[in-house]
Amino acid sequence: MLRREDVLIVDGYNMIGAWPELERLKADKLEDARDRLLDLLANYQSYAGLSVYVVFDAFRVPGLGAEFKQNRLQVVYTREKETADECIERLVGEMASVSRNLYVATSDQTEQRVAFGRGALRLSARELKLAIEDGKREIERTLRKEPPPKRNPLGGILKPDIQLRMERLRRGQSLPEEEDGSE
C-alpha cells in the first residue's frame, strides 16, 4: 500500500532571492547560497515530517537536467529550455493525486495562482522562512528540555477548583450544585 504524505515543492532561486541571508551568500558565491538553502530545508523536512522537492532553474544550461537526493531532499535542476515554474507545474500535476497535502513555496504571484489552480496549497518565501525559524526554535527548546509555551496563560494564576469549574464550562458540562453556589 502506497503511503500518502505531505509534499513541499520549493522554488529554490526564488527563496535565495527573497531571504536576506541567502541573498548575501549569493552575492559572493551562488553555490554557497544553494547549499545553505538545502541545509535549512533538510532540517525543516525532518522537523515537519514531509517530503521536500527543491527546484532550481537551469533554463539556459544545455542538457537533460538532473534530479538527485541530497540530505533526503529531492533536488531538481530543470531541463534545457524548461523554467523552474514549468517544472513546478509539472511536479504539481504529477503529485496532486498521490500526496496528502501538496504545498508550493514561491513568492511568484503567477506561479502561486497556477499551483493553487492545480490543487496545491501555496506558501510565500516569507511564510516558509517563518515556518523554518519556528521549527528551529522548537527543536532548540526540545534539546534544552524546556517546557513548551503554556497554552493556557491563566493556568498558573487560577486556583485549581476555579480551573476545574472553567474546564467543565468549556466542555459544556454542568457544574455540581455545591460548586456553582445554587441550592
ChimeraX attribute file (.defattr): number of C-alpha atoms within 10 A of each C-alpha:
attribute: neighborCount
match mode: 1-to-1
recipient: residues
	/A:1	3
	/A:2	5
	/A:3	7
	/A:4	11
	/A:5	14
	/A:6	15
	/A:7	23
	/A:8	24
	/A:9	24
	/A:10	25
	/A:11	25
	/A:12	24
	/A:13	21
	/A:14	19
	/A:15	23
	/A:16	21
	/A:17	16
	/A:18	16
	/A:19	14
	/A:20	11
	/A:21	13
	/A:22	20
	/A:23	17
	/A:24	15
	/A:25	17
	/A:26	17
	/A:27	10
	/A:28	10
	/A:29	11
	/A:30	15
	/A:31	11
	/A:32	15
	/A:33	23
	/A:34	20
	/A:35	13
	/A:36	15
	/A:37	19
	/A:38	21
	/A:39	15
	/A:40	15
	/A:41	23
	/A:42	19
	/A:43	17
	/A:44	23
	/A:45	21
	/A:46	15
	/A:47	14
	/A:48	14
	/A:49	11
	/A:50	16
	/A:51	19
	/A:52	24
	/A:53	26
	/A:54	24
	/A:55	24
	/A:56	24
	/A:57	23
	/A:58	20
	/A:59	16
	/A:60	12
	/A:61	14
	/A:62	10
	/A:63	12
	/A:64	13
	/A:65	17
	/A:66	12
	/A:67	15
	/A:68	11
	/A:69	10
	/A:70	11
	/A:71	13
	/A:72	15
	/A:73	20
	/A:74	17
	/A:75	21
	/A:76	22
	/A:77	22
	/A:78	25
	/A:79	21
	/A:80	15
	/A:81	16
	/A:82	17
	/A:83	18
	/A:84	25
	/A:85	21
	/A:86	14
	/A:87	19
	/A:88	25
	/A:89	20
	/A:90	13
	/A:91	16
	/A:92	24
	/A:93	15
	/A:94	11
	/A:95	16
	/A:96	17
	/A:97	12
	/A:98	15
	/A:99	18
	/A:100	12
	/A:101	17
	/A:102	23
	/A:103	22
	/A:104	28
	/A:105	27
	/A:106	26
	/A:107	19
	/A:108	13
	/A:109	11
	/A:110	11
	/A:111	20
	/A:112	22
	/A:113	13
	/A:114	16
	/A:115	26
	/A:116	16
	/A:117	10
	/A:118	14
	/A:119	16
	/A:120	25
	/A:121	16
	/A:122	23
	/A:123	19
	/A:124	19
	/A:125	23
	/A:126	15
	/A:127	14
	/A:128	19
	/A:129	19
	/A:130	12
	/A:131	15
	/A:132	19
	/A:133	14
	/A:134	13
	/A:135	18
	/A:136	16
	/A:137	12
	/A:138	15
	/A:139	15
	/A:140	12
	/A:141	14
	/A:142	12
	/A:143	9
	/A:144	9
	/A:145	9
	/A:146	10
	/A:147	8
	/A:148	9
	/A:149	8
	/A:150	9
	/A:151	7
	/A:152	8
	/A:153	9
	/A:154	10
	/A:155	12
	/A:156	10
	/A:157	9
	/A:158	12
	/A:159	10
	/A:160	11
	/A:161	10
	/A:162	12
	/A:163	15
	/A:164	13
	/A:165	17
	/A:166	15
	/A:167	12
	/A:168	14
	/A:169	12
	/A:170	9
	/A:171	9
	/A:172	9
	/A:173	11
	/A:174	10
	/A:175	15
	/A:176	11
	/A:177	9
	/A:178	8
	/A:179	10
	/A:180	10
	/A:181	8
	/A:182	8
	/A:183	5
